[in-house]
Amino acid sequence: MKRISFFLLCLAIPLVTGCGYEPTRVTIVNDLGSYDIHYIYISGTDEDDWGLNSLSGNEILIPGDSIAIGVEPGSYDLQIMDEDGDTYTRWNQQVPAEGYRWAVRLGELD
């Protein structure tokens, strides 16, 4: 099980070093009815930690809203936490160059 810690997922290093990649997007859509999303965690499947919340500051994702998060194509674990602290997780999700879209629904509650 991954634990939440504070380490910086650095997407800028490939751009600075010249070893860049073609970024893609993970799009999260809040399809939870009347529940807000307060936390979005995306980490590589081989990582031990969830990393930082992809929502900044006091930002929340209200029902019907979406957010696109830039990542390198690859395999990721995704976790969403709603306003009640309930979690929704997708393990080993392949994110291709074309991107990935997840409309988070109540039926996916962990």
Contacts in CASP RR format, 6 or more apart in sequence:
PFRMAT RR
TARGET T0000
AUTHOR 0000-0000-0000
METHOD contacts of the structure
MODEL  1
MKRISFFLLCLAIPLVTGCGYEPTRVTIVNDLGSYDIHYIYISGTDEDDW
GLNSLSGNEILIPGDSIAIGVEPGSYDLQIMDEDGDTYTRWNQQVPAEGY
RWAVRLGELD
2 41 0 8 1.000
2 43 0 8 1.000
2 47 0 8 1.000
2 48 0 8 1.000
2 49 0 8 1.000
2 50 0 8 1.000
2 77 0 8 1.000
2 79 0 8 1.000
3 48 0 8 1.000
3 49 0 8 1.000
3 50 0 8 1.000
4 41 0 8 1.000
4 49 0 8 1.000
4 50 0 8 1.000
4 51 0 8 1.000
5 49 0 8 1.000
5 50 0 8 1.000
5 51 0 8 1.000
6 51 0 8 1.000
6 52 0 8 1.000
7 49 0 8 1.000
7 51 0 8 1.000
7 52 0 8 1.000
8 52 0 8 1.000
9 42 0 8 1.000
9 43 0 8 1.000
9 51 0 8 1.000
9 52 0 8 1.000
11 23 0 8 1.000
11 70 0 8 1.000
11 71 0 8 1.000
11 72 0 8 1.000
14 20 0 8 1.000
14 21 0 8 1.000
14 72 0 8 1.000
21 72 0 8 1.000
21 73 0 8 1.000
22 73 0 8 1.000
22 97 0 8 1.000
23 70 0 8 1.000
23 71 0 8 1.000
23 72 0 8 1.000
24 70 0 8 1.000
24 71 0 8 1.000
24 72 0 8 1.000
24 73 0 8 1.000
24 95 0 8 1.000
24 96 0 8 1.000
24 97 0 8 1.000
24 98 0 8 1.000
24 99 0 8 1.000
24 100 0 8 1.000
25 68 0 8 1.000
25 69 0 8 1.000
25 70 0 8 1.000
25 71 0 8 1.000
25 99 0 8 1.000
25 100 0 8 1.000
26 42 0 8 1.000
26 68 0 8 1.000
26 69 0 8 1.000
26 70 0 8 1.000
26 71 0 8 1.000
26 76 0 8 1.000
26 78 0 8 1.000
26 95 0 8 1.000
26 99 0 8 1.000
26 100 0 8 1.000
26 101 0 8 1.000
26 102 0 8 1.000
27 66 0 8 1.000
27 67 0 8 1.000
27 68 0 8 1.000
27 69 0 8 1.000
27 99 0 8 1.000
27 100 0 8 1.000
27 101 0 8 1.000
27 102 0 8 1.000
28 37 0 8 1.000
28 40 0 8 1.000
28 61 0 8 1.000
28 66 0 8 1.000
28 67 0 8 1.000
28 69 0 8 1.000
28 78 0 8 1.000
28 80 0 8 1.000
28 102 0 8 1.000
28 104 0 8 1.000
29 64 0 8 1.000
29 65 0 8 1.000
29 66 0 8 1.000
29 101 0 8 1.000
29 102 0 8 1.000
29 103 0 8 1.000
29 104 0 8 1.000
30 36 0 8 1.000
30 37 0 8 1.000
30 61 0 8 1.000
30 62 0 8 1.000
30 63 0 8 1.000
30 64 0 8 1.000
30 65 0 8 1.000
30 66 0 8 1.000
30 104 0 8 1.000
31 63 0 8 1.000
31 64 0 8 1.000
31 103 0 8 1.000
31 104 0 8 1.000
31 105 0 8 1.000
32 63 0 8 1.000
32 82 0 8 1.000
32 104 0 8 1.000
32 105 0 8 1.000
32 106 0 8 1.000
33 63 0 8 1.000
33 106 0 8 1.000
34 63 0 8 1.000
35 63 0 8 1.000
35 82 0 8 1.000
35 83 0 8 1.000
35 84 0 8 1.000
35 86 0 8 1.000
35 106 0 8 1.000
36 60 0 8 1.000
36 61 0 8 1.000
36 62 0 8 1.000
36 63 0 8 1.000
36 82 0 8 1.000
36 83 0 8 1.000
37 55 0 8 1.000
37 60 0 8 1.000
37 61 0 8 1.000
37 80 0 8 1.000
37 81 0 8 1.000
37 82 0 8 1.000
37 83 0 8 1.000
37 104 0 8 1.000
38 55 0 8 1.000
38 60 0 8 1.000
38 81 0 8 1.000
38 82 0 8 1.000
38 83 0 8 1.000
38 85 0 8 1.000
39 53 0 8 1.000
39 55 0 8 1.000
39 79 0 8 1.000
39 80 0 8 1.000
39 81 0 8 1.000
40 53 0 8 1.000
40 54 0 8 1.000
40 55 0 8 1.000
40 61 0 8 1.000
40 67 0 8 1.000
40 69 0 8 1.000
40 78 0 8 1.000
40 79 0 8 1.000
40 80 0 8 1.000
40 81 0 8 1.000
41 50 0 8 1.000
41 51 0 8 1.000
41 52 0 8 1.000
41 53 0 8 1.000
41 54 0 8 1.000
41 77 0 8 1.000
41 78 0 8 1.000
41 79 0 8 1.000
41 80 0 8 1.000
41 81 0 8 1.000
42 54 0 8 1.000
42 69 0 8 1.000
42 71 0 8 1.000
42 76 0 8 1.000
42 77 0 8 1.000
42 78 0 8 1.000
43 49 0 8 1.000
43 50 0 8 1.000
43 51 0 8 1.000
43 76 0 8 1.000
43 77 0 8 1.000
44 74 0 8 1.000
44 75 0 8 1.000
44 76 0 8 1.000
44 77 0 8 1.000
45 75 0 8 1.000
45 76 0 8 1.000
45 77 0 8 1.000
45 91 0 8 1.000
45 92 0 8 1.000
47 77 0 8 1.000
50 77 0 8 1.000
50 79 0 8 1.000
54 67 0 8 1.000
54 69 0 8 1.000
55 61 0 8 1.000
55 67 0 8 1.000
60 83 0 8 1.000
61 67 0 8 1.000
71 95 0 8 1.000
73 95 0 8 1.000
73 96 0 8 1.000
73 97 0 8 1.000
73 99 0 8 1.000
74 94 0 8 1.000
74 95 0 8 1.000
74 96 0 8 1.000
75 92 0 8 1.000
75 93 0 8 1.000
75 94 0 8 1.000
75 95 0 8 1.000
76 93 0 8 1.000
76 95 0 8 1.000
77 89 0 8 1.000
77 90 0 8 1.000
77 91 0 8 1.000
77 92 0 8 1.000
77 93 0 8 1.000
78 89 0 8 1.000
78 90 0 8 1.000
78 93 0 8 1.000
78 102 0 8 1.000
79 87 0 8 1.000
79 88 0 8 1.000
79 89 0 8 1.000
79 90 0 8 1.000
80 87 0 8 1.000
80 88 0 8 1.000
80 89 0 8 1.000
80 104 0 8 1.000
81 87 0 8 1.000
81 88 0 8 1.000
82 88 0 8 1.000
86 109 0 8 1.000
86 110 0 8 1.000
87 109 0 8 1.000
87 110 0 8 1.000
88 104 0 8 1.000
88 108 0 8 1.000
88 109 0 8 1.000
88 110 0 8 1.000
89 110 0 8 1.000
90 102 0 8 1.000
93 100 0 8 1.000
93 102 0 8 1.000
94 100 0 8 1.000
END
